[in-house]
Amino acid sequence: MNTQSISAAPMSNTSRMLRWANLAFMLYLLLLAVAMVGTGFKWSVGEEAKVLFEFASHPIAGLMIGLVATALIQSSSTVTSIIVGLVAGGLPVETAIPMVMGANIGTTVTNTLVSLGHARCKTEFRRAFACATVHDFFNLLAVLIFLPLEMMFGIFQKISEWLVSPLMGAGNMSMKDLNFVKPLTKPVVNAIKEPLAHFGDMMGGLLMIGLGIITIVVAITVMGKLMKSLMVGRARDILKSAIGRGPLHGIASGSIVTVLVQSSSTTTSLMVPLVGTGVLKVRDVYPFTLGANIGTCVTALLAATAVSGEFAAFALQIALVHLSFNIISTLVIFGTPFLRELPLKGAEWIAEMANRNKGVVAGYLSFVFIILPGSVLALTV
């Protein structure tokens, strides 16, 4: 009886309509939250924004901040949406670019944890751990190649400036004429700001940033769950039809499934048990993982539509940095035979080591996500 009611529930038209309505409301909450972060940032620091972010002005420190924040929250979509809000409040784009790169690395912790489910069987664990870490090695390689180039030549800053230039008004950076979200968010932001004003500029602004960040986390978490419940059948169909049909299909399907479920962690974690049990090979799911990197950029682009005022184009620019970084790193690394093999070899090597000694898993996670970022931040701050 229970089983029938559970299986019948998703088929109800009323239930589906309510879920779509909830999804629309969560999207609105996301846009509202990004506007809150930007407003709170401008309100609390004003002209002192540069002083506040001096600790992140070193690109490597910015990279580590993005990595740690995403490892803690486990959603690169959430962290990049927060970064969009901060840029909307005056954080310089060049400071935010390494943070976005770091967010790509931090999102891969979930895969590694999922692979531990296969720890009882050595063969399964070796395959699952290799599948989980191929994402890490690809993102680490992308940062190793492109962060130095960005520091020397400002590649992604220039590409994103070029992409956003058609939206810039003559002589200013405002997107006021194109912004349709501001009338929906501004009254609510002002209503929230009013009671917080009693705490003073600095504290009121920080409280608004805190509320905005909490709302972003809640909105994206709920959006992910709703999208999975609405799209899980279609996402699974795309997955089944695309894996094994070649790298381009894999990249495209990874992007589509990630847009549908709103989480690259979820998309890539789905692959781990399939590889662990031998249904698929690491090489088969590698392109799918790269597609997940691209698909996760949609949330930040949506978030950028919530921004208005003098920094609006900059907020869109940082969202485009995230997209162009993931597309170009996929083209360069996956398109170059020698580079394409490096993440696979790295993942297989560490999987062999972890298979011999499970302590390698704890050591690997601690080093990449705690010791390395902590040491770098201690040296650069």
Salt bridges, closest charged atoms under 4 A:
GLU124 OE1 - HIS118 ND1 2.91
GLU341 OE2 - ARG283 NH1 3.00
GLU352 OE2 - ARG126 NE 3.78
